[in-house]
Amino acid sequence: MNKYKDHTGRKKDVAPLQEAFQELLKAYRLKDKFDERKVIQAWPEMMGRTVAMRTESLFVKEKKLFVKISSGPLKKELSMNRSKILNLIEKQFGNAVIEEVVFL
């Protein structure tokens, strides 16, 4: 039995806010979109100032993170380190959020 339900199966009024929010995301099937937005929002912090300043746009489509970089040499370097970037994202957000990184 769920720890936030009473003996009748109804939900209790009190639940930690984070768990209630996660349940709401699941109920409306928004968890994937929410997680994708968190990755985009965290990109500058994860990658550092230099990469963030040269990132023109970010978007996620079908679990692929598309990153438009304004610097050719930086794009090449990031492409060569794609697996490290994926590992960084997986470590912070879990491996079901982003499956591939594409540099444009």
C-alpha positions as CSV (number, residue, x, y, z in Angstrom):
1,M,0.0,0.0,0.0
2,N,1.2,3.5,-0.8
3,K,2.5,5.3,2.3
4,Y,0.4,8.3,1.4
5,K,-2.9,6.5,1.2
6,D,-5.2,5.7,4.1
7,H,-6.9,2.4,4.8
8,T,-9.7,3.2,2.2
9,G,-7.1,3.6,-0.6
10,R,-7.7,7.4,-0.8
11,K,-4.7,9.7,-0.8
12,K,-3.9,11.5,2.4
13,D,-3.9,15.3,2.3
14,V,-0.2,15.5,3.3
15,A,2.6,14.5,1.0
16,P,6.0,16.0,0.5
17,L,5.8,18.6,-2.2
18,Q,8.5,17.0,-4.4
19,E,6.7,13.6,-4.5
20,A,3.4,15.3,-5.1
21,F,4.9,17.2,-8.0
22,Q,6.5,14.0,-9.5
23,E,3.1,12.3,-9.2
24,L,1.5,15.2,-11.0
25,L,4.0,15.0,-13.8
26,K,3.5,11.3,-14.2
27,A,-0.3,11.7,-14.2
28,Y,-0.3,14.2,-17.0
29,R,2.6,12.4,-18.8
30,L,4.8,15.5,-18.6
31,K,7.8,14.0,-16.9
32,D,9.9,13.5,-20.0
33,K,9.3,17.0,-21.2
34,F,10.1,18.4,-17.7
35,D,13.3,16.4,-17.6
36,E,14.3,17.6,-21.1
37,R,13.8,21.2,-20.0
38,K,15.9,20.7,-17.0
39,V,18.8,19.4,-19.2
40,I,18.5,22.5,-21.4
41,Q,18.4,24.8,-18.4
42,A,21.5,23.1,-16.9
43,W,23.6,23.2,-20.1
44,P,25.6,26.3,-19.3
45,E,26.4,25.1,-15.8
46,M,27.3,21.6,-17.0
47,M,29.5,22.7,-19.9
48,G,31.0,25.9,-18.5
49,R,31.2,29.5,-19.6
50,T,33.2,29.0,-22.8
51,V,30.8,26.5,-24.3
52,A,27.7,28.3,-23.0
53,M,28.8,31.6,-24.7
54,R,29.2,29.8,-28.0
55,T,26.0,27.8,-27.8
56,E,23.4,29.5,-30.1
57,S,20.5,27.2,-29.4
58,L,19.4,23.9,-27.7
59,F,16.4,21.7,-28.2
60,V,15.4,18.1,-27.6
61,K,13.5,16.0,-30.0
62,E,12.9,12.2,-29.6
63,K,15.4,12.0,-26.7
64,K,18.1,13.6,-28.8
65,L,19.7,16.9,-27.6
66,F,20.5,19.2,-30.6
67,V,23.1,21.8,-29.8
68,K,23.9,24.6,-32.3
69,I,27.5,25.8,-31.7
70,S,28.8,29.0,-33.3
71,S,32.5,28.0,-33.3
72,G,33.7,25.3,-35.7
73,P,36.7,24.2,-33.7
74,L,34.6,24.0,-30.5
75,K,32.0,22.0,-32.3
76,K,34.6,19.5,-33.5
77,E,36.0,19.2,-30.0
78,L,32.6,18.6,-28.5
79,S,31.7,16.1,-31.2
80,M,34.9,14.1,-30.3
81,N,33.8,14.2,-26.6
82,R,30.2,13.3,-27.2
83,S,30.3,10.2,-25.0
84,K,31.7,12.3,-22.1
85,I,28.9,14.8,-22.5
86,L,26.3,12.0,-22.5
87,N,27.8,10.5,-19.4
88,L,27.7,13.9,-17.7
89,I,24.0,14.3,-18.6
90,E,23.2,10.7,-17.5
91,K,25.0,11.2,-14.2
92,Q,23.0,14.3,-13.4
93,F,19.6,13.4,-14.9
94,G,19.5,9.7,-15.4
95,N,20.0,7.7,-18.6
96,A,16.4,7.8,-19.9
97,V,16.4,11.6,-20.5
98,I,18.8,12.0,-23.4
99,E,20.1,9.2,-25.6
100,E,22.1,11.1,-28.1
101,V,23.8,14.5,-28.6
102,V,23.8,16.1,-32.0
103,F,26.0,19.2,-32.7
104,L,24.8,21.5,-35.5
